[in-house]
């Protein structure tokens, strides 16, 4: 089973699931292999289920066990600083994208237990 963070809530798919296309938000993606659950902190992107496969296209995916807390904190600080520039009218960066980067950095820290 695969569980991804859909824009409207978690989406879980099993083998032979009906075809599907969905937007993903930053969050936790879990792969259940039967005896093991692999968890990843994933950024925003898209999810597609076809007849024989499921594909998650995301900005970033970090296995929970491999999260670099220092890197995640830097990403968080940089995205928050850019968001502050937008609010002051000093940047025309995409607000939604920055909010997703912030959520992804926070998610990495959460998944890693920090």
mmCIF file of the C-alpha atoms, coordinates in Angstrom:
data_MODEL
# 
_entry.id   MODEL 
# 
loop_
_atom_site.group_PDB 
_atom_site.id 
_atom_site.type_symbol 
_atom_site.label_atom_id 
_atom_site.label_alt_id 
_atom_site.label_comp_id 
_atom_site.label_asym_id 
_atom_site.label_entity_id 
_atom_site.label_seq_id 
_atom_site.pdbx_PDB_ins_code 
_atom_site.Cartn_x 
_atom_site.Cartn_y 
_atom_site.Cartn_z 
_atom_site.occupancy 
_atom_site.B_iso_or_equiv 
_atom_site.pdbx_formal_charge 
_atom_site.auth_seq_id 
_atom_site.auth_comp_id 
_atom_site.auth_asym_id 
_atom_site.auth_atom_id 
_atom_site.pdbx_PDB_model_num 
ATOM 1   C CA . UNK A 1 1   ? 0.000  0.000  0.000   1.00 0.00 ? 1   UNK A CA 1 
ATOM 2   C CA . UNK A 1 2   ? 1.086  3.568  -0.683  1.00 0.00 ? 2   UNK A CA 1 
ATOM 3   C CA . UNK A 1 3   ? -0.225 6.571  1.262   1.00 0.00 ? 3   UNK A CA 1 
ATOM 4   C CA . UNK A 1 4   ? 0.444  10.083 -0.078  1.00 0.00 ? 4   UNK A CA 1 
ATOM 5   C CA . UNK A 1 5   ? -0.528 13.563 1.203   1.00 0.00 ? 5   UNK A CA 1 
ATOM 6   C CA . UNK A 1 6   ? -3.200 14.658 -1.290  1.00 0.00 ? 6   UNK A CA 1 
ATOM 7   C CA . UNK A 1 7   ? -4.230 18.290 -1.489  1.00 0.00 ? 7   UNK A CA 1 
ATOM 8   C CA . UNK A 1 8   ? -7.616 17.389 0.043   1.00 0.00 ? 8   UNK A CA 1 
ATOM 9   C CA . UNK A 1 9   ? -6.340 14.735 2.472   1.00 0.00 ? 9   UNK A CA 1 
ATOM 10  C CA . UNK A 1 10  ? -4.385 11.496 2.490   1.00 0.00 ? 10  UNK A CA 1 
ATOM 11  C CA . UNK A 1 11  ? -4.779 9.118  -0.451  1.00 0.00 ? 11  UNK A CA 1 
ATOM 12  C CA . UNK A 1 12  ? -4.167 5.413  0.029   1.00 0.00 ? 12  UNK A CA 1 
ATOM 13  C CA . UNK A 1 13  ? -3.795 3.033  -2.894  1.00 0.00 ? 13  UNK A CA 1 
ATOM 14  C CA . UNK A 1 14  ? -3.416 -0.729 -3.144  1.00 0.00 ? 14  UNK A CA 1 
ATOM 15  C CA . UNK A 1 15  ? -2.507 -2.931 -6.114  1.00 0.00 ? 15  UNK A CA 1 
ATOM 16  C CA . UNK A 1 16  ? -4.941 -2.691 -9.051  1.00 0.00 ? 16  UNK A CA 1 
ATOM 17  C CA . UNK A 1 17  ? -6.315 0.676  -7.890  1.00 0.00 ? 17  UNK A CA 1 
ATOM 18  C CA . UNK A 1 18  ? -8.384 2.608  -10.427 1.00 0.00 ? 18  UNK A CA 1 
ATOM 19  C CA . UNK A 1 19  ? -6.432 5.188  -12.484 1.00 0.00 ? 19  UNK A CA 1 
ATOM 20  C CA . UNK A 1 20  ? -6.052 8.489  -10.652 1.00 0.00 ? 20  UNK A CA 1 
ATOM 21  C CA . UNK A 1 21  ? -4.294 11.848 -10.966 1.00 0.00 ? 21  UNK A CA 1 
ATOM 22  C CA . UNK A 1 22  ? -4.040 14.170 -7.944  1.00 0.00 ? 22  UNK A CA 1 
ATOM 23  C CA . UNK A 1 23  ? -2.106 17.134 -6.598  1.00 0.00 ? 23  UNK A CA 1 
ATOM 24  C CA . UNK A 1 24  ? 0.072  16.505 -3.563  1.00 0.00 ? 24  UNK A CA 1 
ATOM 25  C CA . UNK A 1 25  ? 0.916  18.876 -0.759  1.00 0.00 ? 25  UNK A CA 1 
ATOM 26  C CA . UNK A 1 26  ? 4.018  18.648 1.404   1.00 0.00 ? 26  UNK A CA 1 
ATOM 27  C CA . UNK A 1 27  ? 3.610  15.891 3.959   1.00 0.00 ? 27  UNK A CA 1 
ATOM 28  C CA . UNK A 1 28  ? 4.391  12.313 4.900   1.00 0.00 ? 28  UNK A CA 1 
ATOM 29  C CA . UNK A 1 29  ? 4.448  9.604  2.226   1.00 0.00 ? 29  UNK A CA 1 
ATOM 30  C CA . UNK A 1 30  ? 4.391  6.017  3.486   1.00 0.00 ? 30  UNK A CA 1 
ATOM 31  C CA . UNK A 1 31  ? 5.157  2.845  1.571   1.00 0.00 ? 31  UNK A CA 1 
ATOM 32  C CA . UNK A 1 32  ? 3.852  -0.341 3.200   1.00 0.00 ? 32  UNK A CA 1 
ATOM 33  C CA . UNK A 1 33  ? 5.827  -3.299 1.824   1.00 0.00 ? 33  UNK A CA 1 
ATOM 34  C CA . UNK A 1 34  ? 4.111  -5.924 3.949   1.00 0.00 ? 34  UNK A CA 1 
ATOM 35  C CA . UNK A 1 35  ? 6.732  -6.369 6.641   1.00 0.00 ? 35  UNK A CA 1 
ATOM 36  C CA . UNK A 1 36  ? 8.053  -2.809 6.680   1.00 0.00 ? 36  UNK A CA 1 
ATOM 37  C CA . UNK A 1 37  ? 6.797  0.772  6.447   1.00 0.00 ? 37  UNK A CA 1 
ATOM 38  C CA . UNK A 1 38  ? 9.102  3.255  4.715   1.00 0.00 ? 38  UNK A CA 1 
ATOM 39  C CA . UNK A 1 39  ? 8.296  6.872  5.537   1.00 0.00 ? 39  UNK A CA 1 
ATOM 40  C CA . UNK A 1 40  ? 9.392  9.882  3.517   1.00 0.00 ? 40  UNK A CA 1 
ATOM 41  C CA . UNK A 1 41  ? 9.014  13.617 4.083   1.00 0.00 ? 41  UNK A CA 1 
ATOM 42  C CA . UNK A 1 42  ? 7.860  14.781 0.636   1.00 0.00 ? 42  UNK A CA 1 
ATOM 43  C CA . UNK A 1 43  ? 7.361  18.174 -0.919  1.00 0.00 ? 43  UNK A CA 1 
ATOM 44  C CA . UNK A 1 44  ? 4.428  19.282 -3.089  1.00 0.00 ? 44  UNK A CA 1 
ATOM 45  C CA . UNK A 1 45  ? 3.850  17.694 -6.475  1.00 0.00 ? 45  UNK A CA 1 
ATOM 46  C CA . UNK A 1 46  ? 1.603  15.336 -8.410  1.00 0.00 ? 46  UNK A CA 1 
ATOM 47  C CA . UNK A 1 47  ? 0.463  11.731 -8.020  1.00 0.00 ? 47  UNK A CA 1 
ATOM 48  C CA . UNK A 1 48  ? -0.579 9.389  -10.801 1.00 0.00 ? 48  UNK A CA 1 
ATOM 49  C CA . UNK A 1 49  ? -1.910 5.851  -10.552 1.00 0.00 ? 49  UNK A CA 1 
ATOM 50  C CA . UNK A 1 50  ? -1.846 3.750  -13.718 1.00 0.00 ? 50  UNK A CA 1 
ATOM 51  C CA . UNK A 1 51  ? -2.816 0.135  -14.331 1.00 0.00 ? 51  UNK A CA 1 
ATOM 52  C CA . UNK A 1 52  ? 0.438  -1.316 -13.013 1.00 0.00 ? 52  UNK A CA 1 
ATOM 53  C CA . UNK A 1 53  ? 2.179  1.500  -11.147 1.00 0.00 ? 53  UNK A CA 1 
ATOM 54  C CA . UNK A 1 54  ? 1.868  4.550  -8.920  1.00 0.00 ? 54  UNK A CA 1 
ATOM 55  C CA . UNK A 1 55  ? 4.099  7.564  -9.496  1.00 0.00 ? 55  UNK A CA 1 
ATOM 56  C CA . UNK A 1 56  ? 4.636  10.493 -7.126  1.00 0.00 ? 56  UNK A CA 1 
ATOM 57  C CA . UNK A 1 57  ? 6.392  13.479 -8.720  1.00 0.00 ? 57  UNK A CA 1 
ATOM 58  C CA . UNK A 1 58  ? 7.505  15.767 -5.903  1.00 0.00 ? 58  UNK A CA 1 
ATOM 59  C CA . UNK A 1 59  ? 9.942  18.632 -5.415  1.00 0.00 ? 59  UNK A CA 1 
ATOM 60  C CA . UNK A 1 60  ? 11.860 16.742 -2.752  1.00 0.00 ? 60  UNK A CA 1 
ATOM 61  C CA . UNK A 1 61  ? 11.646 13.424 -0.927  1.00 0.00 ? 61  UNK A CA 1 
ATOM 62  C CA . UNK A 1 62  ? 13.748 12.547 2.095   1.00 0.00 ? 62  UNK A CA 1 
ATOM 63  C CA . UNK A 1 63  ? 13.558 9.197  3.853   1.00 0.00 ? 63  UNK A CA 1 
ATOM 64  C CA . UNK A 1 64  ? 12.663 9.824  7.495   1.00 0.00 ? 64  UNK A CA 1 
ATOM 65  C CA . UNK A 1 65  ? 15.843 8.073  8.666   1.00 0.00 ? 65  UNK A CA 1 
ATOM 66  C CA . UNK A 1 66  ? 17.961 10.305 6.394   1.00 0.00 ? 66  UNK A CA 1 
ATOM 67  C CA . UNK A 1 67  ? 16.568 13.743 7.295   1.00 0.00 ? 67  UNK A CA 1 
ATOM 68  C CA . UNK A 1 68  ? 19.344 16.300 7.722   1.00 0.00 ? 68  UNK A CA 1 
ATOM 69  C CA . UNK A 1 69  ? 17.939 18.515 10.472  1.00 0.00 ? 69  UNK A CA 1 
ATOM 70  C CA . UNK A 1 70  ? 20.419 21.328 9.800   1.00 0.00 ? 70  UNK A CA 1 
ATOM 71  C CA . UNK A 1 71  ? 19.481 21.379 6.100   1.00 0.00 ? 71  UNK A CA 1 
ATOM 72  C CA . UNK A 1 72  ? 15.766 21.392 6.943   1.00 0.00 ? 72  UNK A CA 1 
ATOM 73  C CA . UNK A 1 73  ? 16.241 24.279 9.403   1.00 0.00 ? 73  UNK A CA 1 
ATOM 74  C CA . UNK A 1 74  ? 18.156 26.277 6.736   1.00 0.00 ? 74  UNK A CA 1 
ATOM 75  C CA . UNK A 1 75  ? 15.374 25.641 4.193   1.00 0.00 ? 75  UNK A CA 1 
ATOM 76  C CA . UNK A 1 76  ? 12.817 26.770 6.744   1.00 0.00 ? 76  UNK A CA 1 
ATOM 77  C CA . UNK A 1 77  ? 14.694 29.981 7.570   1.00 0.00 ? 77  UNK A CA 1 
ATOM 78  C CA . UNK A 1 78  ? 15.278 30.839 3.887   1.00 0.00 ? 78  UNK A CA 1 
ATOM 79  C CA . UNK A 1 79  ? 11.634 30.288 2.932   1.00 0.00 ? 79  UNK A CA 1 
ATOM 80  C CA . UNK A 1 80  ? 10.364 32.311 5.915   1.00 0.00 ? 80  UNK A CA 1 
ATOM 81  C CA . UNK A 1 81  ? 12.738 35.165 5.028   1.00 0.00 ? 81  UNK A CA 1 
ATOM 82  C CA . UNK A 1 82  ? 11.484 35.194 1.426   1.00 0.00 ? 82  UNK A CA 1 
ATOM 83  C CA . UNK A 1 83  ? 7.869  35.133 2.639   1.00 0.00 ? 83  UNK A CA 1 
ATOM 84  C CA . UNK A 1 84  ? 8.598  38.192 4.802   1.00 0.00 ? 84  UNK A CA 1 
ATOM 85  C CA . UNK A 1 85  ? 9.966  39.968 1.696   1.00 0.00 ? 85  UNK A CA 1 
ATOM 86  C CA . UNK A 1 86  ? 6.694  39.246 -0.116  1.00 0.00 ? 86  UNK A CA 1 
ATOM 87  C CA . UNK A 1 87  ? 4.706  40.726 2.763   1.00 0.00 ? 87  UNK A CA 1 
ATOM 88  C CA . UNK A 1 88  ? 6.864  43.873 2.661   1.00 0.00 ? 88  UNK A CA 1 
ATOM 89  C CA . UNK A 1 89  ? 6.391  44.122 -1.120  1.00 0.00 ? 89  UNK A CA 1 
ATOM 90  C CA . UNK A 1 90  ? 10.087 43.448 -1.814  1.00 0.00 ? 90  UNK A CA 1 
ATOM 91  C CA . UNK A 1 91  ? 9.595  40.175 -3.703  1.00 0.00 ? 91  UNK A CA 1 
ATOM 92  C CA . UNK A 1 92  ? 7.203  38.780 -6.281  1.00 0.00 ? 92  UNK A CA 1 
ATOM 93  C CA . UNK A 1 93  ? 8.014  35.128 -5.495  1.00 0.00 ? 93  UNK A CA 1 
ATOM 94  C CA . UNK A 1 94  ? 5.126  32.677 -5.483  1.00 0.00 ? 94  UNK A CA 1 
ATOM 95  C CA . UNK A 1 95  ? 3.531  32.710 -2.021  1.00 0.00 ? 95  UNK A CA 1 
ATOM 96  C CA . UNK A 1 96  ? 1.969  29.210 -2.356  1.00 0.00 ? 96  UNK A CA 1 
ATOM 97  C CA . UNK A 1 97  ? 5.302  27.684 -3.333  1.00 0.00 ? 97  UNK A CA 1 
ATOM 98  C CA . UNK A 1 98  ? 7.035  29.326 -0.356  1.00 0.00 ? 98  UNK A CA 1 
ATOM 99  C CA . UNK A 1 99  ? 4.308  28.160 2.002   1.00 0.00 ? 99  UNK A CA 1 
ATOM 100 C CA . UNK A 1 100 ? 4.791  24.610 0.680   1.00 0.00 ? 100 UNK A CA 1 
ATOM 101 C CA . UNK A 1 101 ? 8.579  24.877 1.159   1.00 0.00 ? 101 UNK A CA 1 
ATOM 102 C CA . UNK A 1 102 ? 7.984  25.982 4.751   1.00 0.00 ? 102 UNK A CA 1 
ATOM 103 C CA . UNK A 1 103 ? 5.577  23.102 5.333   1.00 0.00 ? 103 UNK A CA 1 
ATOM 104 C CA . UNK A 1 104 ? 8.022  20.623 3.769   1.00 0.00 ? 104 UNK A CA 1 
ATOM 105 C CA . UNK A 1 105 ? 10.906 21.808 5.980   1.00 0.00 ? 105 UNK A CA 1 
ATOM 106 C CA . UNK A 1 106 ? 8.654  21.641 9.048   1.00 0.00 ? 106 UNK A CA 1 
ATOM 107 C CA . UNK A 1 107 ? 7.493  18.201 7.919   1.00 0.00 ? 107 UNK A CA 1 
ATOM 108 C CA . UNK A 1 108 ? 11.081 16.939 7.638   1.00 0.00 ? 108 UNK A CA 1 
ATOM 109 C CA . UNK A 1 109 ? 11.771 18.074 11.172  1.00 0.00 ? 109 UNK A CA 1 
ATOM 110 C CA . UNK A 1 110 ? 8.522  16.508 12.396  1.00 0.00 ? 110 UNK A CA 1 
ATOM 111 C CA . UNK A 1 111 ? 9.116  13.185 10.615  1.00 0.00 ? 111 UNK A CA 1 
ATOM 112 C CA . UNK A 1 112 ? 12.649 13.090 12.043  1.00 0.00 ? 112 UNK A CA 1 
ATOM 113 C CA . UNK A 1 113 ? 11.302 13.753 15.550  1.00 0.00 ? 113 UNK A CA 1 
ATOM 114 C CA . UNK A 1 114 ? 12.838 17.244 15.939  1.00 0.00 ? 114 UNK A CA 1 
# 
